[in-house]
């Protein structure tokens, strides 16, 4: 509850600014997500992009230790 207590203790004008800032951040995130989603036209392209990504992403190979 410390966060809620802090929020209630700040002046109302500051609370409004915090709220508007959070809403602005959310709107920007939604707009950016829609733009990014627009780059992928269909499932075929999504599959192709994932295959290209798999080529670039390093893989981890597990090597078991031998007992002497």
N, C-alpha and C positions, 0 to 999 in steps of 0.2 A: 504494500500500500504506500510505500515511500514515494513512488512516482506520482501516484494520484494526489498525495498530500502536497507534493511540490507543485503540481499543476494547479491545485486549488489555491495555493499561497501566492502565486504570481498575479500581477495586476490584470484586470479584465482586458485591457488593450493588448497586452503581451499575449494573453491566451488567444485572442482573435488572430494575431499575427502568426502564432504557432499553428493554429488550425488552418489558416489560409496557406501557409507554407506546406503543410502536409497534403492538402488538397491539390496544390500546384504540382507537387512532386508526383502524386498519383496520376494526374491528368497527363503530365509529360511522359510517365512510364507507359500509360495506355497508348498514347500517340506513337511513341517509339516502337512499341510492340506491334502495333498495326502496320507500321511501315516495314518492319523487319519481316513480318509474316507475308507481306506483299511480294517479297523477293522470291518466295517459294511458290511456284505456280501449281504444281500437282504432286501426287504421291511419287511419280516416277522420278521427278527432279529431287525430291526429298531423299529417296533411296540412293540416288547418285551422289548427293552431297554427303550422306552418311558413309558411303563406301570410300569417298575421297578422304574424309576425316579419319577413318580407320587406318588409312595408309600413313597418315601423319602422326597420329597419337602413338607414343611409345608403349610397348607391351612389357609386362613383368614376367620374367622366366624364373621359376622356382628351381633351385639346384639343391638337392639333398646332400647333406654332409655324410661322408663315408666314415664308418667306424674303423679304427686301426687296430 
